[in-house]
Amino acid sequence: RHIMPYDVPNIASLGFQSNGQPKPDGMSDGIVDQTLYYSIQAKTLYPWTDSIPQDVYFEYVVPYAVTNEPRTNHRPLLFNALKDSLKQYERAAIGNSTQSTQDQIKEVVKLINTELWALMGRDSKPIVFKASQTPRIYDPLSVIAYGYSSCTGLAIMLVSALRSVGIPARMAGTPAWYGDPSKGDHSWVEVYVVSNETGKDGEWMFLEPTPGIAEGKEDTANADNLDRDPCKRWFCKADRFNGSTKTYATRYDKQATSFFPMAWADDDRGVPGEDRSKFYTSTCGKCK
């Protein structure tokens, strides 16, 4: 039911079909099995996952993809790369901490957005922003291999990293500023933040991947975080969100009532989505 159309031809190699028999010599499980395994590992290690509603965890942590990007086995790589940085947040280390789940999530999101780009960079150079790379370089392993991407690749990278440690995340953006493709597009990240320990009444908050802010000056950039005033983000301005700019967020459930329009594939309706125009018009429409 939830398989995107791009994945139907490769359903078996992705790992959706199994007859329970041992794999032939040299064959491994598909990336679905790895993604499920590390989704469970995150639940085991990190206490904030206890407060994430099951339906949210299933749709915004467990999936192996964000849009139509190439399917790669990035989950184990990101999970293990971040493990040392998050050691202090593991259940065994945090003990009887009185810190709220909301504060934990916000703190970890900022930490990951601060450290991810250097951790996954090559030759001691952090991953940087480089315009006009989608759809050539926008899956996590390509971003790591090349060391750069434009806003879409950086957003997918950050979403994938957050999901790898059990934090629900999705990509948001507009396929066309002011409804005009010639004005450009933009992508950023939304994170589900619980409002209390039961996970009820959580909200989607947004931020930008750090290289998207730095644009080549990562060493001096302050990582974006969920407590930042939305009006401080360059794109969150009233003139951009005057009612003509439509904004969407990615989903995975094919029962979604909308789809996620992709600027790099404008006739493609294969990615489920959610219309977020009302939220961003209300939030950013107040910003000068």
GUSEVEX-259639 format. One record per residue (C-alpha): residue number from 1; chain; x, y, z; residue in three letters. Coordinates in Angstrom, 3 decimals. Example, Ala and Ser with C-alpha at 12.3 -4.5 7.8 and 13.67 -1.06 7.14 Angstrom:
<recs>
 seq mol        x        y        z type
   1   A   12.300   -4.500    7.800  ALA
   2   A   13.670   -1.060    7.140  SER
</recs>
This chain:
<recs>
 seq mol        x        y        z type
   1   A    0.000    0.000    0.000  ARG
   2   A    2.763    2.467    0.863  HIS
   3   A    5.325    1.609   -1.797  ILE
   4   A    6.110    4.544   -4.076  MET
   5   A    5.710    3.864   -7.810  PRO
   6   A    9.466    4.144   -8.415  TYR
   7   A   10.037    1.150   -6.130  ASP
   8   A    7.529   -1.295   -7.604  VAL
   9   A    9.961   -2.720  -10.202  PRO
  10   A   12.569   -3.294   -7.457  ASN
  11   A   10.241   -4.517   -4.739  ILE
  12   A   12.131   -7.764   -4.200  ALA
  13   A   15.642   -6.322   -4.227  SER
  14   A   14.577   -3.622   -1.770  LEU
  15   A   13.618   -6.398    0.625  GLY
  16   A    9.819   -6.250    0.598  PHE
  17   A    9.426   -9.851   -0.560  GLN
  18   A   10.961  -12.788    1.204  SER
  19   A   10.102  -16.476    1.205  ASN
  20   A   11.913  -17.020    4.482  GLY
  21   A   14.629  -19.080    2.826  GLN
  22   A   18.346  -18.424    3.406  PRO
  23   A   19.902  -16.012    0.935  LYS
  24   A   22.178  -17.468   -1.763  PRO
  25   A   25.887  -17.101   -1.105  ASP
  26   A   26.928  -13.488   -1.597  GLY
  27   A   23.385  -12.108   -1.336  MET
  28   A   22.244   -9.839    1.505  SER
  29   A   18.924   -8.492    2.728  ASP
  30   A   17.466   -5.432    1.026  GLY
  31   A   17.670   -1.928    2.480  ILE
  32   A   14.178   -2.246    3.977  VAL
  33   A   15.434   -4.821    6.484  ASP
  34   A   18.353   -2.588    7.441  GLN
  35   A   16.094    0.423    7.834  THR
  36   A   13.703   -1.511   10.065  LEU
  37   A   16.566   -2.874   12.138  TYR
  38   A   18.036    0.563   12.837  TYR
  39   A   14.593    2.025   13.513  SER
  40   A   14.295   -0.546   16.309  ILE
  41   A   17.844    0.148   17.484  GLN
  42   A   16.969    3.829   17.821  ALA
  43   A   13.918    2.889   19.901  LYS
  44   A   16.153    0.814   22.144  THR
  45   A   18.820    3.477   22.654  LEU
  46   A   17.099    6.842   22.756  TYR
  47   A   14.447    7.770   25.353  PRO
  48   A   12.644   10.417   23.264  TRP
  49   A   11.312    7.656   21.030  THR
  50   A    8.982    6.568   23.877  ASP
  51   A    6.923    9.720   23.390  SER
  52   A    6.567    9.559   19.615  ILE
  53   A    3.084    8.326   18.574  PRO
  54   A    3.246    5.029   16.721  GLN
  55   A    1.691    6.348   13.525  ASP
  56   A    4.175    9.234   13.433  VAL
  57   A    7.124    6.885   14.029  TYR
  58   A    5.967    4.538   11.282  PHE
  59   A    5.571    7.298    8.706  GLU
  60   A    8.409    9.679    9.545  TYR
  61   A   11.156    7.489   11.055  VAL
  62   A   10.837    4.029    9.529  VAL
  63   A   10.697    4.851    5.754  PRO
  64   A   13.850    4.319    3.710  TYR
  65   A   13.249    7.301    1.397  ALA
  66   A   11.997   10.893    1.411  VAL
  67   A   11.102   11.603   -2.221  THR
  68   A   12.149    9.914   -5.475  ASN
  69   A   15.877   10.095   -4.692  GLU
  70   A   18.008    7.005   -5.480  PRO
  71   A   17.473    4.266   -2.886  ARG
  72   A   20.646    3.657   -0.920  THR
  73   A   21.646    1.879    2.273  ASN
  74   A   22.427    5.075    4.193  HIS
  75   A   20.618    4.287    7.472  ARG
  76   A   23.401    2.159    9.084  PRO
  77   A   26.039    4.677    8.029  LEU
  78   A   24.250    7.672    9.561  LEU
  79   A   23.159    5.806   12.705  PHE
  80   A   26.722    4.691   13.478  ASN
  81   A   28.310    8.015   12.520  ALA
  82   A   26.111    9.854   15.050  LEU
  83   A   26.327    7.287   17.835  LYS
  84   A   29.362    8.772   19.612  ASP
  85   A   27.970   12.302   19.415  SER
  86   A   24.729   11.126   21.039  LEU
  87   A   26.313    8.910   23.719  LYS
  88   A   25.225   11.290   26.473  GLN
  89   A   21.584   10.963   25.365  TYR
  90   A   21.370    7.176   25.491  GLU
  91   A   19.081    5.649   28.112  ARG
  92   A   21.994    4.279   30.118  ALA
  93   A   23.669    7.702   30.294  ALA
  94   A   20.647    9.890   30.831  ILE
  95   A   19.344    7.950   33.834  GLY
  96   A   16.644    9.797   35.773  ASN
  97   A   17.090   13.095   33.976  SER
  98   A   14.289   15.598   34.467  THR
  99   A   14.835   17.124   31.026  GLN
 100   A   11.621   17.064   29.019  SER
 101   A   11.323   15.024   25.841  THR
 102   A   10.661   18.214   23.902  GLN
 103   A   13.907   19.754   25.139  ASP
 104   A   15.807   16.542   24.377  GLN
 105   A   14.574   16.502   20.787  ILE
 106   A   15.357   20.172   20.243  LYS
 107   A   18.834   19.784   21.735  GLU
 108   A   19.633   16.707   19.653  VAL
 109   A   18.348   18.303   16.446  VAL
 110   A   20.664   21.278   16.971  LYS
 111   A   23.590   18.978   17.800  LEU
 112   A   23.068   16.921   14.645  ILE
 113   A   22.661   20.012   12.469  ASN
 114   A   25.917   21.277   13.960  THR
 115   A   28.051   18.134   13.666  GLU
 116   A   26.591   16.080   10.804  LEU
 117   A   28.226   18.007    7.976  TRP
 118   A   31.776   17.682    9.285  ALA
 119   A   31.236   14.096   10.425  LEU
 120   A   30.164   13.011    6.952  MET
 121   A   32.550   15.284    5.034  GLY
 122   A   35.562   13.983    3.126  ARG
 123   A   39.241   14.897    3.440  ASP
 124   A   38.558   16.943    6.589  SER
 125   A   36.180   19.211    4.678  LYS
 126   A   32.552   19.611    5.746  PRO
 127   A   29.680   19.063    3.351  ILE
 128   A   28.807   22.406    1.772  VAL
 129   A   26.010   24.054   -0.157  PHE
 130   A   26.307   24.187   -3.931  LYS
 131   A   23.424   25.415   -6.047  ALA
 132   A   21.675   23.576   -8.891  SER
 133   A   22.598   19.978   -8.006  GLN
 134   A   19.164   18.317   -7.970  THR
 135   A   18.498   15.747   -9.405  PRO
 136   A   22.152   14.792   -9.963  ARG
 137   A   23.218   14.841   -6.305  ILE
 138   A   20.411   14.579   -3.772  TYR
 139   A   20.427   11.187   -2.062  ASP
 140   A   22.485   10.925    1.157  PRO
 141   A   25.285    8.745   -0.211  LEU
 142   A   25.786   11.002   -3.241  SER
 143   A   25.886   14.075   -0.986  VAL
 144   A   28.538   12.357    1.154  ILE
 145   A   30.550   11.190   -1.860  ALA
 146   A   30.622   14.582   -3.586  TYR
 147   A   30.766   16.665   -0.409  GLY
 148   A   28.107   19.108   -1.529  TYR
 149   A   24.516   19.519   -2.637  SER
 150   A   21.847   22.140   -3.117  SER
 151   A   18.970   22.703   -0.704  CYS
 152   A   17.051   19.532   -1.632  THR
 153   A   19.984   17.179   -1.121  GLY
 154   A   20.931   18.866    2.150  LEU
 155   A   17.337   18.628    3.386  ALA
 156   A   17.089   14.928    2.489  ILE
 157   A   20.443   14.354    4.209  MET
 158   A   19.308   16.022    7.441  LEU
 159   A   15.912   14.281    7.369  VAL
 160   A   17.673   10.924    6.928  SER
 161   A   20.110   11.622    9.766  ALA
 162   A   17.326   12.610   12.170  LEU
 163   A   15.278    9.553   11.241  ARG
 164   A   18.305    7.337   11.843  SER
 165   A   18.223    8.276   15.557  VAL
 166   A   14.460    8.019   15.949  GLY
 167   A   13.449   11.652   15.425  ILE
 168   A   10.487   12.066   13.047  PRO
 169   A   11.423   14.348   10.171  ALA
 170   A   10.270   15.213    6.671  ARG
 171   A   11.189   17.577    3.866  MET
 172   A    9.149   20.710    3.233  ALA
 173   A    9.397   23.300    0.520  GLY
 174   A    7.931   25.107   -2.425  THR
 175   A    8.298   24.008   -6.040  PRO
 176   A    7.923   27.609   -7.207  ALA
 177   A    8.200   30.928   -5.387  TRP
 178   A    5.088   33.030   -6.064  TYR
 179   A    3.734   30.125   -8.127  GLY
 180   A    6.260   30.961  -10.864  ASP
 181   A    8.895   28.266  -11.624  PRO
 182   A   11.202   30.904  -13.084  SER
 183   A   11.504   32.434   -9.581  LYS
 184   A   13.118   29.271   -8.216  GLY
 185   A   12.260   26.738   -5.539  ASP
 186   A   13.466   25.862   -2.052  HIS
 187   A   13.536   22.913    0.362  SER
 188   A   13.998   22.734    4.125  TRP
 189   A   13.251   20.359    7.023  VAL
 190   A   10.341   19.849    9.413  GLU
 191   A   10.719   17.973   12.705  VAL
 192   A    7.912   16.535   14.828  TYR
 193   A    8.280   17.841   18.384  VAL
 194   A    6.114   16.425   21.173  VAL
 195   A    4.421   18.890   23.492  SER
 196   A    4.290   16.557   26.476  ASN
 197   A    5.475   13.145   27.610  GLU
 198   A    2.562   11.285   26.010  THR
 199   A    3.380   12.635   22.571  GLY
 200   A   -0.094   14.076   22.120  LYS
 201   A   -0.580   17.459   20.509  ASP
 202   A    2.859   17.438   18.956  GLY
 203   A    3.708   19.970   16.286  GLU
 204   A    5.835   20.217   13.167  TRP
 205   A    8.584   22.814   13.507  MET
 206   A   11.010   23.817   10.789  PHE
 207   A   14.665   24.655   10.269  LEU
 208   A   17.330   24.740    7.562  GLU
 209   A   20.338   22.457    7.147  PRO
 210   A   23.403   24.384    8.321  THR
 211   A   25.246   24.401    4.949  PRO
 212   A   22.153   25.996    3.416  GLY
 213   A   22.632   28.967    5.731  ILE
 214   A   26.410   29.054    5.525  ALA
 215   A   26.737   28.865    1.727  GLU
 216   A   30.456   28.102    1.876  GLY
 217   A   31.208   29.642    5.274  LYS
 218   A   30.447   26.642    7.491  GLU
 219   A   33.245   27.363    9.952  ASP
 220   A   31.587   30.576   11.101  THR
 221   A   27.937   29.547   10.776  ALA
 222   A   25.663   28.961   13.717  ASN
 223   A   23.592   25.824   13.183  ALA
 224   A   19.913   26.459   12.736  ASP
 225   A   17.720   25.133   15.530  ASN
 226   A   14.051   24.681   16.348  LEU
 227   A   13.930   27.538   18.871  ASP
 228   A   15.069   30.097   16.340  ARG
 229   A   12.640   32.886   15.465  ASP
 230   A   11.148   31.823   12.081  PRO
 231   A   11.488   35.400   10.847  CYS
 232   A   15.296   35.086   11.121  LYS
 233   A   15.333   32.621    8.222  ARG
 234   A   16.023   34.314    4.911  TRP
 235   A   13.078   32.769    3.093  PHE
 236   A   10.453   33.225    5.821  CYS
 237   A    9.267   36.673    4.780  LYS
 238   A    5.857   38.205    4.093  ALA
 239   A    6.729   39.127    0.529  ASP
 240   A    7.425   35.465   -0.308  ARG
 241   A    4.381   34.107    1.529  PHE
 242   A    1.722   36.509    0.310  ASN
 243   A   -0.694   33.775   -0.733  GLY
 244   A    0.856   33.026   -4.117  SER
 245   A    3.547   30.627   -2.854  THR
 246   A    2.336   27.069   -2.265  LYS
 247   A    4.229   24.967    0.264  THR
 248   A    4.180   21.213    0.855  TYR
 249   A    5.700   18.560    3.101  ALA
 250   A    6.569   14.984    2.175  THR
 251   A    4.625   12.030    3.469  ARG
 252   A    4.892    8.271    2.977  TYR
 253   A    1.289    7.147    3.465  ASP
 254   A   -0.302    6.823    0.021  LYS
 255   A   -3.685    7.591    1.559  GLN
 256   A   -2.534   11.200    1.872  ALA
 257   A   -4.970   13.563    0.183  THR
 258   A   -2.234   15.491   -1.626  SER
 259   A    1.103   14.856   -3.317  PHE
 260   A    4.506   16.497   -2.979  PHE
 261   A    5.274   18.563   -6.112  PRO
 262   A    8.936   18.268   -7.105  MET
 263   A   10.541   21.112   -9.044  ALA
 264   A   12.943   18.624  -10.648  TRP
 265   A   10.058   16.366  -11.766  ALA
 266   A    7.095   18.692  -12.157  ASP
 267   A    4.683   16.149  -13.658  ASP
 268   A    5.464   13.472  -11.061  ASP
 269   A    2.760   12.775   -8.483  ARG
 270   A    4.348    9.680   -6.973  GLY
 271   A    5.396   11.168   -3.621  VAL
 272   A    2.552   11.577   -1.106  PRO
 273   A    2.430   14.996    0.469  GLY
 274   A    0.651   17.468    2.701  GLU
 275   A   -0.265   21.006    1.767  ASP
 276   A    1.423   23.315    4.295  ARG
 277   A    0.637   26.595    2.538  SER
 278   A   -1.738   27.821    5.242  LYS
 279   A    0.848   27.261    8.003  PHE
 280   A    3.691   29.045    6.210  TYR
 281   A    1.528   31.882    4.968  THR
 282   A    0.384   32.450    8.555  SER
 283   A    3.850   32.030   10.119  THR
 284   A    6.032   33.797    7.564  CYS
 285   A    3.377   36.267    6.486  GLY
 286   A    4.095   38.154    9.717  LYS
 287   A    7.805   38.523    8.957  CYS
 288   A    9.206   41.640    7.321  LYS
</recs>
